[in-house]
Amino acid sequence: MTAELGTAIDDAVDRLASRIDGNVIRPGEAGFSDAIGIWNAMIDKTPAVVVQPETVADVVAAVGLARETGMELSIKGGGHNIAGLALSDGGLTIDFSLMRRVGVDVTGAKTIVQPGCTLGDVDRATQQHGLATTLGFVSETGVAGLTLGGGFGYLTRQFGWTVDDLLEVELVTAAGQVLRASRDQNPDLFWALRGGGGNFGVVTEFVFRTHEVGPEVTAGLIVWSADDAQAVTDLFHRVTSKAPLEMTMAMLMRNAPPAPWLGEEHHGQPMIGFVVCHTGTPEQAEADLAEVRSHGEAWADLIQVKEYAAQQSMLDATQPKGMNFYWKSEFLPGLNEEVFADYLAQFDGLEAPANQIVLFHLGGVLDDYAEDDGAVGNRDAVFACVVQSMWPDGGPADANVAWVRSAWQTLKRHSTGGNYVNFQTADESDDRTAESYRGNLARLVEVKAKYDPDNLFRVNRNILPAGYN
Ligand SMILES: Cc1cc2nc3c(=O)[nH]c(=O)nc-3n(C[C@H](O)[C@H](O)[C@H](O)COP(=O)(O)OP(=O)(O)OC[C@H]3O[C@@H](n4cnc5c(N)ncnc54)[C@H](O)[C@@H]3O)c2cc1C
């Protein structure tokens, strides 16, 4: 028996263990550390029990256990959430690491994805058929959390938020019902799941629309000295203003890492650069990127024709699991001289080796959809601005957090008023969650009251007012 559980709850956990196909793991048992391993080392939470379902029936049983015992319930997809929302401290965590299958329906142009899949699982499967759905930039991120919070990546300008590619889900509700939701079935629930996070139930299957992408694209990274930063930001502004939907660039500013593709003399020096992905023909890409690639004296130009799946994992090594991470984000309606002045001013405080500010180009087809087409909203986002810090255990946490907060406070004045719910840290308030959903919040609360009136699903960016539970 574990110290954390009372006898009655412990007996209930034992009964669950005896009747499910998957695993039930308690602290100290084999597999527990792996099961609760998450990406951000700033988070310190230990569940009293982890359930690793193999089937939907296992999920129904685990939800029933939480409902009947009152244990706090959390859901772990890829474990990448920066606020550590995958884990419940002292409660029950459903860990989907045994449910990672992907089924590609080539004729139906759709892909069926289990909730433990990483982005890499899906990209690898779909790319075998030259297909892709809109997913994010780091392949180890979980599909479940990314999708339920909205999701964006290199394909967003072309196809929209990840939830714009979502066709259908299967979900276990707080009452233990297994429902399907789409634009035609339980449309209110489907609307809420398209951005409203883990507030409504446990998703056991996602069905995504797929598009013909790659398998080769023109993509990579190009960087210059920060001495050229003013001209590079002007270049970014010019090129993103006329970029076709097939082309996505993100600008980043940081100190140069000790990477083999950079001359040693540049290591540790401030640099500015673009991450690029162009899904058009190599000829189109060459023309669209000519101005970028001929600009100044680049420290490194790694843009090339390469596999889309390789581009999707190119940044993995820059975001290693187990470091301490602290981020802040805002959506921006556009760029102008004031934005760049505030952006470049942050170079002064850029002492930490891995701190950076990234401007992801969005826009494109996002606002072809109505603002209330899915809870995700933020259709006016033309850029996502993300201030990021990363350091190993024992590093200068306070200084890094202070730098992020200060840079974010400066850049926030350029915001649309919206921010990305999936980039919110553990210390962000309910007001920030409300800002993510803006005009869609009231409807989200109504759907929550219908499907989860007792707030069983509350280890998430909870959309009920503070103090509800
Ligand atoms: C290095 C890195 C890069 C990133 N890049 C991008 C990017 O390019 N684009 C982007 O859009 N986002 C990006 N993100 C943010 C990412 O979308 C969120 O961190 C997201 O929460 C990760 O999903 P996960 O499944 O790994 O999360 P987890 O930590 O496992 O879960 C997070 C939340 O999702 C809920 N959840 C998980 N599974 C389920 C389920 N089956 N049913 C119901 N609720 C569930 C949980 O309750 C929890 O609230 C990135 C994050 C990291 C760490």
The ligand as an SDF file (V2000), in Angstrom:
LIG
                    3D

 53 58  0  0  0  0  0  0  0  0999 V2000
    9.4810   22.0580  -27.0350 C   0  0  0  0  0  0  0  0  0  0  0  0
    8.0620   22.4220  -27.3030 C   0  0  0  0  0  0  0  0  0  0  0  0
    7.6890   22.8760  -28.5490 C   0  0  0  0  0  0  0  0  0  0  0  0
    6.3770   23.2190  -28.8110 C   0  0  0  0  0  0  0  0  0  0  0  0
    6.0390   23.6400  -30.0630 N   0  0  0  0  0  0  0  0  0  0  0  0
    4.7410   23.8900  -30.3390 C   0  0  0  0  0  0  0  0  0  0  0  0
    4.3470   24.2270  -31.6570 C   0  0  0  0  0  0  0  0  0  0  0  0
    5.1550   24.2940  -32.5760 O   0  0  0  0  0  0  0  0  0  0  0  0
    3.0500   24.4580  -31.8890 N   0  0  0  0  0  0  0  0  0  0  0  0
    2.1140   24.3830  -30.9060 C   0  0  0  0  0  0  0  0  0  0  0  0
    0.9380   24.5950  -31.1980 O   0  0  0  0  0  0  0  0  0  0  0  0
    2.4560   24.0820  -29.6430 N   0  0  0  0  0  0  0  0  0  0  0  0
    3.7430   23.8380  -29.3450 C   0  0  0  0  0  0  0  0  0  0  0  0
    4.1040   23.5200  -28.0700 N   0  0  0  0  0  0  0  0  0  0  0  0
    3.1060   23.6000  -26.9990 C   0  0  0  0  0  0  0  0  0  0  0  0
    2.3150   22.3200  -26.8980 C   0  0  0  0  0  0  0  0  0  0  0  0
    1.2440   22.4020  -27.7960 O   0  0  0  0  0  0  0  0  0  0  0  0
    1.7950   22.1420  -25.4760 C   0  0  0  0  0  0  0  0  0  0  0  0
    2.8950   22.0330  -24.5980 O   0  0  0  0  0  0  0  0  0  0  0  0
    0.9000   20.9250  -25.3450 C   0  0  0  0  0  0  0  0  0  0  0  0
    0.2400   20.9860  -24.1020 O   0  0  0  0  0  0  0  0  0  0  0  0
    1.6890   19.6440  -25.4490 C   0  0  0  0  0  0  0  0  0  0  0  0
    0.8510   18.5480  -25.5550 O   0  0  0  0  0  0  0  0  0  0  0  0
    1.2090   17.2070  -24.7700 P   0  0  0  0  0  0  0  0  0  0  0  0
    0.2090   16.1790  -25.1430 O   0  0  0  0  0  0  0  0  0  0  0  0
    2.6430   16.8870  -24.9620 O   0  0  0  0  0  0  0  0  0  0  0  0
    0.9450   17.7390  -23.3080 O   0  0  0  0  0  0  0  0  0  0  0  0
    0.7020   17.0550  -21.9020 P   0  0  0  0  0  0  0  0  0  0  0  0
    1.6130   17.7490  -20.9750 O   0  0  0  0  0  0  0  0  0  0  0  0
    0.7350   15.5880  -21.9520 O   0  0  0  0  0  0  0  0  0  0  0  0
   -0.8130   17.4850  -21.6370 O   0  0  0  0  0  0  0  0  0  0  0  0
   -1.1440   18.8530  -21.6470 C   0  0  0  0  0  0  0  0  0  0  0  0
   -2.6120   19.0940  -21.4800 C   0  0  0  0  0  0  0  0  0  0  0  0
   -3.3800   18.4160  -22.4540 O   0  0  0  0  0  0  0  0  0  0  0  0
   -4.4200   17.6720  -21.8270 C   0  0  0  0  0  0  0  0  0  0  0  0
   -4.5170   16.3800  -22.4900 N   0  0  0  0  0  0  0  0  0  0  0  0
   -3.4840   15.6130  -22.9090 C   0  0  0  0  0  0  0  0  0  0  0  0
   -3.9750   14.4980  -23.4690 N   0  0  0  0  0  0  0  0  0  0  0  0
   -5.3240   14.5680  -23.4060 C   0  0  0  0  0  0  0  0  0  0  0  0
   -6.3730   13.7240  -23.8150 C   0  0  0  0  0  0  0  0  0  0  0  0
   -6.1450   12.5570  -24.4140 N   0  0  0  0  0  0  0  0  0  0  0  0
   -7.6510   14.1130  -23.5880 N   0  0  0  0  0  0  0  0  0  0  0  0
   -7.9180   15.2770  -22.9880 C   0  0  0  0  0  0  0  0  0  0  0  0
   -6.9570   16.1220  -22.5630 N   0  0  0  0  0  0  0  0  0  0  0  0
   -5.6690   15.7680  -22.7750 C   0  0  0  0  0  0  0  0  0  0  0  0
   -3.9600   17.4720  -20.3940 C   0  0  0  0  0  0  0  0  0  0  0  0
   -5.0390   17.4120  -19.5320 O   0  0  0  0  0  0  0  0  0  0  0  0
   -3.1690   18.6900  -20.1370 C   0  0  0  0  0  0  0  0  0  0  0  0
   -4.0350   19.7060  -19.7000 O   0  0  0  0  0  0  0  0  0  0  0  0
    5.4130   23.1440  -27.7930 C   0  0  0  0  0  0  0  0  0  0  0  0
    5.7810   22.7020  -26.5290 C   0  0  0  0  0  0  0  0  0  0  0  0
    7.0750   22.3360  -26.2930 C   0  0  0  0  0  0  0  0  0  0  0  0
    7.4520   21.8660  -24.9450 C   0  0  0  0  0  0  0  0  0  0  0  0
  1  2  1  0
  2  3  1  0
  2 52  2  0
  3  4  2  0
  4  5  1  0
  4 50  1  0
  5  6  2  0
  6  7  1  0
  6 13  1  0
  7  8  2  0
  7  9  1  0
  9 10  1  0
 10 11  2  0
 10 12  1  0
 12 13  2  0
 13 14  1  0
 14 15  1  0
 14 50  1  0
 15 16  1  0
 16 17  1  0
 16 18  1  0
 18 19  1  0
 18 20  1  0
 20 21  1  0
 20 22  1  0
 22 23  1  0
 23 24  1  0
 24 25  2  0
 24 26  1  0
 24 27  1  0
 27 28  1  0
 28 29  2  0
 28 30  1  0
 28 31  1  0
 31 32  1  0
 32 33  1  0
 33 34  1  0
 33 48  1  0
 34 35  1  0
 35 36  1  0
 35 46  1  0
 36 37  1  0
 36 45  1  0
 37 38  2  0
 38 39  1  0
 39 40  1  0
 39 45  2  0
 40 41  1  0
 40 42  2  0
 42 43  1  0
 43 44  2  0
 44 45  1  0
 46 47  1  0
 46 48  1  0
 48 49  1  0
 50 51  2  0
 51 52  1  0
 52 53  1  0
M  END
$$$$
